[in-house]
Amino acid sequence: MKELVLKKTVFSYQGHSFSHDVYTCPQCGKVLIPKELAEGRIAKVEEQLEDK
C-alpha cells in the first residue's frame, strides 16, 4: 500500500476545466475527492455551466 500524495489535478466538465490539489495514489493515479471539494467548488462549477 502506498501513501497518498498531494498532486495538482485537472478536472474537466462539459468542455471546461479547472485544477485543484487533491490526494492521489502514486501507484495507480486514482484521486481522492474530499466531500468539501465535491459539494463546494465542483458543485458550483457544474451549476454555473448547466445554467448557461
C-alpha positions in Angstrom: 0.0 0.0 0.0 1.3 3.4 -1.0 0.7 6.7 0.9 -1.4 9.2 -1.0 0.4 12.4 -2.2 -0.9 15.8 -3.0 -0.9 16.5 -6.7 -2.4 19.2 -8.9 -5.2 17.6 -10.8 -7.2 19.0 -13.8 -10.9 18.4 -13.7 -13.0 18.7 -16.9 -16.7 19.1 -17.2 -18.6 20.0 -20.4 -15.5 21.3 -22.1 -14.4 23.5 -19.2 -11.6 22.6 -16.8 -10.1 23.8 -13.5 -7.2 22.4 -11.4 -7.0 21.7 -7.7 -4.5 19.9 -5.4 -6.0 16.6 -4.3 -4.6 13.4 -2.8 -3.6 10.9 -5.4 -2.3 7.4 -5.3 1.3 7.5 -6.8 0.9 3.9 -8.0 -2.4 3.8 -9.8 -3.2 7.6 -10.2 -6.7 7.5 -8.7 -7.7 10.6 -6.8 -9.5 11.2 -3.6 -12.0 13.9 -3.9 -12.9 15.3 -0.5 -16.5 15.9 0.4 -15.8 19.7 0.8 -14.4 19.9 -2.8 -17.3 17.9 -4.3 -20.0 19.8 -2.5 -18.2 23.2 -2.9 -16.1 24.1 -5.9 -17.1 21.2 -8.1 -20.8 21.7 -7.4 -20.5 25.4 -8.1 -18.8 24.9 -11.4 -21.4 22.3 -12.5 -24.2 24.7 -11.5 -22.7 27.6 -13.4 -22.1 25.6 -16.6 -25.6 24.0 -16.5 -27.3 27.4 -16.1 -25.8 28.6 -19.4 
